Every structure is written in structure tokens, then in C-alpha cells.
Amino acid sequence: MSLAIFDLDNTLIADDSDYLWGQFLVDRGIVDKDEYERANAKFYDDYKHGTLNIVEFLQFSLRPLSLHTAERLFRWRDEFVEDIIRPLLLQPALELVAKHKKRGDTLMVITATNRFVTEPIVELFGIENLLATTPEFTDGRYTGGFIGLPCFREGKVAYLENWLQSSHESLQNSWFYSDSHNDLPLLNKVENPIAVDPDDTLRRHAESAKWPIISLRNGVCPADHLHK
């Protein structure tokens, strides 16, 4: 049994759930279209270029949660998952998760996207362990803040190390699947780093390091790397 870790956005699903949640809020008229769309696009561009200020982004992305009741937010989230996310599920990704589960591996998603957005998405994959930035929730409402470290870049490593201390798991023969160069700190920690439909920076690094590079977007579940 091994620990099989997956990034979520642009890895298990064919887009970025954080960005799409922002667009969902725009499309429903929940936030100001021009202001929010412009900021959302800039932060996403910063993320792709490795220059994202994660604290500034979280202050921006979590603020709408503080302006509405939890009941309303959860209703919107259900609509978001059904209407926007479910069509983005990649059959090869579902099959890859199932293959690891059949091997008896412990499955985990670790993502920079906050837990409010990602928890129901991860449930669609039947993955029980989720490490993600946690929005602060007090007296029945979200505050717009977050608890602890952002689960981003080196923060993902810190989250995982804390989890390992309280579990019976280890990084022996561990796996991590990701599309992003922002995940290099964690990719360098596991024994089996796998680049999934990688960005250009991660692709160059993976080629240099001779890491497997796979795609989950061509309709076929790649499994050769599991038989090493």
C-alpha cells in the first residue's frame, strides 16, 4: 500500500475550479462582473506564471463567502458542482483513481483551492482525504478569512507533513500527480512524481528529471507507470 496524492485543478478535472467558481459568481450576478472578472483573470494569470501572492488571492476569493448565509452558499455550490464541474470530470482520471484504489493505496487530494469549493468535487472521485486551505467559519457564517497556512507551493508540503504525523502513512513509494510547476516542492518530496498534462515549466523539469509525463485528456487511462 502506498500514498497516492493528486492535485485537483487541471489534473483530475479539465479546468481550474477556483477560477470557475469565480466565473460562476459573475454569471449569477452574485459579484460585480467587471471588477471581479478582471481580478479573477489577473490572479489566475499570476498563478500560471508562478507569481501569485496567495494571501492576496485568498482575501479576494474568500470575501464573497462572508457576504451570504451558509445555506445560500451551499445551495449555489451544489448548482456549481452539478452544472459546471460534473461535465469536466475526466473518465481516465476516474479510472486512474480506481486503479490506485484497487491496489490498496491510500488516496488523497491536496489542492491550493479552498476546501469550500473542493470538498464536494473530491467526493465525486470517492477520495476521502483532502488537504486544502480552510476558510474560517464562525457562528454559522464564513468570515472571509482562512485558518492556518495557505495550502500552496511549500504550504502543500507542510500540510502533508502535518497529516503524516497524525496518520499511519509514510512517503515510502508515494505518488503525486500534478499539472503545475507550482507543485514542484511536493513533486520533489515523493518517490513517484508524475507530470499530468503539465504546463511548459513542469514539462521541461519532468523531461530533465526523467519523470513520467502522462495525459488524462485523450480518453485513455495511462497505467504503464503503475507497473514499475
Disulfide bonds with the S-S distance in Angstrom:
none
